[in-house]
């Protein structure tokens, strides 16, 4: 849904999203609470009308974004109303998973200088999951090996929270582990949608926390997930230069 005139409520022009859970709308609203409010549902950060895959993504974005980046979610809020559709739940989770592994994961790798490894990820074959997992495992082994060498050079005896490595190194290791979880979940065709959507959303969240500008990946994913519904109206919005009030229905 994108036409705010069909919603029970509309957000005022000065509205700003806030992080965290709120006891009532008077205390502020996170993205999911705002969607529940727009839909006329009881106050909650678990709106019944929203696709569970999108719920997972929103949970890993709203609370971890900077204040400016969080406001970029506002144009999407009306479009999230009535997105719950059992027939689209798995396709949306799979789309989120592939974008997490092939678009988001390369960001910290490139920042760390793992250019060759990063270049492999967008080329993972979606049509051959076994081959994709094998190729991903090779990239993961290379990244982890270089990360451990860096940690060992700084006096580490084992990998842990106190290890001294560059932020890009730490995030690269984190997204590799999450990416492997995503690919394993993709193989479980009959598994719960959340088992696939949650690690994919966490991967995208980890990349956004590493590089604030990389939240554009999350917004592009959200736009693509909504667009999987053939009845969804497109919204013209610049993901790289968002200004409040710059969104209009196409």
C-alpha positions in Angstrom: 0.0 0.0 0.0 1.4 3.4 -0.8 -1.6 5.8 -1.0 -1.7 7.4 2.4 -5.2 8.7 1.7 -6.5 5.2 2.1 -5.0 4.7 5.6 -6.9 5.4 8.8 -4.2 7.9 9.8 -1.4 10.0 8.3 1.8 11.1 9.8 2.3 14.9 10.4 4.9 16.6 8.3 7.1 17.2 11.3 7.1 13.5 12.4 10.4 11.9 13.2 11.1 8.3 14.0 12.7 7.4 17.3 14.8 4.4 18.4 13.6 1.7 20.8 10.3 0.6 22.1 7.8 3.1 23.4 5.0 2.6 25.9 2.6 4.8 23.9 2.6 7.0 20.8 2.9 10.0 23.1 6.5 8.8 24.0 7.5 8.5 20.3 7.3 5.8 17.6 9.8 3.5 16.1 9.2 2.4 12.5 7.1 -0.7 13.3 5.1 1.2 15.9 4.5 3.9 13.3 3.2 1.3 10.8 0.8 -0.1 13.5 -0.4 3.5 14.2 -0.9 4.2 10.5 -2.9 1.0 10.1 -5.2 1.7 13.0 -3.8 -1.2 15.0 -3.2 -1.2 18.8 0.1 0.3 19.8 2.8 -2.4 19.2 6.1 -2.9 17.5 4.7 -6.1 16.0 2.0 -4.9 13.6 -0.1 -7.8 12.3 -0.4 -6.2 8.8 3.3 -6.3 8.0 5.2 -9.1 6.2 7.4 -11.0 8.7 10.5 -10.7 6.5 10.1 -6.9 6.5 9.6 -6.9 10.2 12.9 -8.7 10.6 14.6 -6.1 8.4 13.0 -3.1 10.2 14.1 -4.5 13.6 17.7 -4.5 12.4 17.6 -1.0 10.9 15.5 1.4 13.0 17.3 1.1 16.3 20.8 1.0 14.8 20.6 3.8 12.3 21.8 7.3 13.0 19.0 9.8 13.5 19.3 11.1 9.9 19.4 7.7 8.3 16.3 6.6 10.4 14.2 9.3 8.9 14.8 7.8 5.5 12.5 5.0 6.5 9.5 7.3 6.7 8.5 7.2 3.0 8.3 3.4 3.3 6.0 3.3 6.3 2.6 3.6 4.5 3.8 1.0 1.9 4.4 -1.6 4.7 0.7 -1.6 5.7 -1.0 -4.8 4.5 2.1 -6.4 3.1 1.5 -9.6 5.0 1.0 -12.2 2.4 1.7 -15.9 3.0 2.4 -16.5 -0.7 5.1 -13.8 -0.7 6.7 -14.5 2.6 9.3 -17.1 1.4 10.1 -15.2 -1.9 10.7 -12.0 0.0 12.9 -13.8 2.5 14.9 -15.3 -0.3 15.3 -12.0 -2.0 16.5 -10.4 1.3 18.9 -13.3 1.8 20.5 -12.9 -1.7 20.8 -9.2 -1.4 22.4 -9.5 2.0 25.0 -12.0 0.8 25.7 -10.4 -2.6 25.2 -6.7 -2.0 25.7 -5.9 1.7 28.4 -8.4 2.6 31.0 -7.1 0.1 30.9 -3.6 1.7 33.2 -4.2 4.7 35.3 -6.6 2.6 36.1 -3.8 0.2 36.8 -1.4 3.0 39.3 -3.8 4.5 41.0 -4.4 1.2 39.6 -7.8 0.5 38.9 -6.7 -3.1 39.2 -10.1 -4.8 37.0 -11.8 -2.2 34.4 -9.0 -2.3 34.2 -9.3 -6.1 33.3 -13.0 -5.9 30.2 -12.5 -3.8 27.9 -10.7 -6.3 28.7 -13.5 -8.7 27.4 -16.3 -6.5 25.1 -18.5 -8.6 21.6 -18.1 -7.3 20.4 -21.1 -9.4 23.0 -23.5 -7.8 23.0 -23.2 -4.1 25.6 -25.9 -3.5 28.0 -24.1 -5.8 27.2 -20.8 -4.1 27.9 -22.3 -0.7 31.2 -23.7 -1.8 32.3 -20.4 -3.4 31.2 -18.5 -0.3 33.2 -20.9 1.9 36.3 -20.2 -0.1 35.8 -16.5 0.4 35.1 -17.0 4.1 38.3 -19.0 4.6 40.4 -16.3 2.9 38.8 -13.5 5.0 39.1 -15.5 8.3 42.7 -16.4 7.6 43.7 -12.8 6.9 41.7 -11.6 10.0 43.4 -14.1 12.2 46.9 -13.1 10.9 46.1 -9.5 11.7 44.9 -10.5 15.2 47.9 -12.7 15.8 50.3 -10.0 14.8 48.6 -7.8 17.5 49.3 -10.4 20.2 46.0 -12.4 20.1 46.0 -16.0 21.1 42.4 -16.6 20.3 39.5 -14.8 18.6 37.2 -12.9 20.9 35.7 -9.5 21.7 39.0 -8.2 23.0 41.0 -9.0 19.8 42.8 -6.0 18.3 41.9 -5.7 14.6 40.5 -3.0 12.4 36.8 -2.4 12.5 36.5 -3.4 8.8 38.3 -6.7 9.7 35.9 -7.4 12.6 32.8 -6.7 10.5 34.1 -8.7 7.6 34.4 -11.8 9.9 30.9 -11.1 11.3 29.2 -10.8 7.9 30.9 -14.0 6.7 29.5 -16.0 9.6 26.1 -14.5 9.1 26.3 -15.1 5.4 27.0 -18.7 5.9 23.9 -18.9 8.2 21.9 -17.3 5.5 23.0 -19.8 2.8 22.4 -22.7 5.2 18.9 -21.4 5.8 18.3 -21.0 2.1 18.8 -24.7 1.7 16.0 -25.4 4.2 13.1 -24.8 1.8 10.5 -25.9 4.3 12.0 -24.0 7.3 10.4 -21.1 9.0 10.7 -17.8 7.1 12.2 -16.1 10.1 15.1 -18.6 10.2 16.1 -17.1 6.8 15.0 -13.5 7.2 16.6 -12.9 10.6 20.2 -13.7 9.8 19.9 -11.9 6.5 18.6 -8.8 8.3 21.3 -9.0 10.9 23.9 -9.1 8.2 22.5 -6.0 6.6 22.3 -4.4 10.1 26.0 -5.2 10.8 27.0 -3.5 7.6 25.0 -0.4 8.3 26.5 -0.1 11.8 30.0 -0.4 10.2 29.3 2.3 7.6 26.4 4.7 8.1 26.2 5.3 4.3 25.6 1.6 3.7 22.1 1.9 5.1 21.1 2.6 1.5 21.4 -1.2 1.0 18.7 -1.8 3.6 16.4 0.8 2.0 17.0 -0.7 -1.5 16.2 -4.1 -0.1 13.0 -2.8 1.5 11.9 -1.2 -1.7 12.6 -4.5 -3.6 10.6 -6.6 -1.1 7.6 -4.3 -1.4 7.9 -4.4 -5.2 7.5 -8.2 -5.2 3.8 -7.5 -4.7 2.5 -6.8 -8.2 -0.2 -4.6 -6.8 2.2 -2.3 -4.9 2.4 1.2 -6.3 5.9 2.5 -7.0 7.3 5.4 -5.1 9.8 7.9 -6.6 12.5 8.4 -4.0 16.2 9.0 -4.1 17.8 6.6 -1.7 21.1 8.5 -1.8 19.8 12.0 -1.3 16.7 11.8 0.8 15.0 14.9 1.9 11.8 14.9 4.0 8.9 15.6 1.8 10.7 14.6 -1.4 8.6 11.4 -1.9 5.5 11.3 -4.2 3.5 8.5 -5.6 4.4 7.7 -9.2 
